[in-house]
Amino acid sequence: MLGLLVACQPALNWREVRPEKSGVAAVFPCKPEVEQRPGMGLAQCEADGGRFSLSWADAPEGSQAGPALRAMAAAVATKLGQPLPSPQRLVVAGMTPLPEAAQYRLNGGGSVTRVAVFSHGARVYQAMMSGPKSDAAAWDSLIGGLRIEAAR
């Protein structure tokens, strides 16, 4: 009987979180651990073999948000030893509409990494999901659950 109950448990238990001082509401498939330093933060957790994260940082001024978004995406690709693929359109409720706001899918080394970068004013955000397999539904839930909130 216990085996049947465990088999019925969802591998991803989605919940809305609002990391303090992030200025964003997000959904995670597990309870994230949150780390903060002045002007930056990270919320992350692991579930069903994948790692889910949201990071944020303050650029010195809003005009530097676009270059910061490009640099963030390029840094992930470099870390994975891959070229940055073509960007895909990204819309997050409340984000500043910049052409550099985008999402990317990187494959290689036995894993799939999805990354999205966006901003609100001078604050830049990076959402990421990585794991051994592609899970489009989980990615859509992570991205679809992001929402900029007015107060930080």
Disulfide bonds with the S-S distance in Angstrom:
Cys30-Cys45 1.93
